[in-house]
Amino acid sequence: MKKFLSIVLSLLLFTGCATMGTPVAKSPTDGEVVKLEELLQKSGANVVRAFTCLTGNTTGCLDKILKATISAGDIAMVVTGNIIYFYQFNASNQVAASPTYICPADGTSGGSCTDGTWFLVDVRAKGVNTGTSTLPSITFFDSDAADGDENAKIYVNCTTATSGAEICQMYFQTQIGGAALATKMTINERGALLSILNEVAVASARSITTAEMTGTWMTVDVARALTMPAATVGLSGCLENLTAATFVLTPASGENFVLNGVAKAANATISSPATAGAFVCLHCAVAGTWRTAGMNGTFTSP
């Protein structure tokens, strides 16, 4: 009880009080913060801190906290940009490797921690809610902290969000050889799984082959007029626009497209937006018809 009263009294002195009990604004000095943390340590309680940067040994950064004020088990939350990191302090020493392992600035030598380490910890929950978004996603990063680029991603395209008429597709993207993320698998709104087995550059105006519509990701470099093969049940593939140009798809004679759930007339074309990165995935579930199974950008048809 004495320890508890001591901490409460210190908190009151820390913030300052007027004679009538009205709080008085006061900016704490580093020394006052250290004293408060020391009192909390003496109480046997672990401390939870919040920061706005990981490293840099400046105010607001995790590595700025002095090692003498940290106890094993202390917890830190770092919010930087649009990312939240959670850490717990451990008495073991690790080689500094932000963001996985971070050393107190006054507790490091030769790139290694000498007086304990902040460990990046897992976050577990009964459920995860991404919040409202047309493109909610989960991004994965490897241990290479040098570039910090995205190495894999799962995202959901929910651009059609009218209440009672929502349409969502799931996309699975991976990185190969340091290149930008590329979609390798899609699950459309009906549950059909489209697996991307290879990639092909479409470098001329031509007909897409049946073989290319067996799980191929096709890239179109400039404005192209392309003709689809006969729509045979089970075929699927995707086409991506690499530049700010438009590619136009024409079905085989007498066949048609179903664009965003709307059946188009026989022989009617669909066109990509003139946007780099726009893509459409097509699947045949009924002979003679190509159905859009997911897309990025607004594709149109007469």
Buried (B, 14 or more C-beta within 10 A) or exposed (E): EEEEEEBEEBEEEBEEEEEEEEEEEEEEEEEBBBBBBEBBBEEEBBBEBEBEBBBEEEEEBBBBBBBBBBBEEBBBEBEBEEEEBEBBBBEEBBEBBBBBBBBBBBBBEEEBBBBBBBBBEEEEEEEEEEEEEEEBBEEEBEEEBEEEEBBBBBBBBBBBEEEEEEBBBBBBBBBEEEEEBBBBBBBBBEEBEBEBEEBBEBEEBEEBEBEBBBBBBBBBBBBBEBBBBBBEEEBBBBBBBBBEBBBBBBBBEEBBBBBBEEEBEEEBBBBBBBBEEBBBBBBBBEEBBBBBBBBBBEBEBE
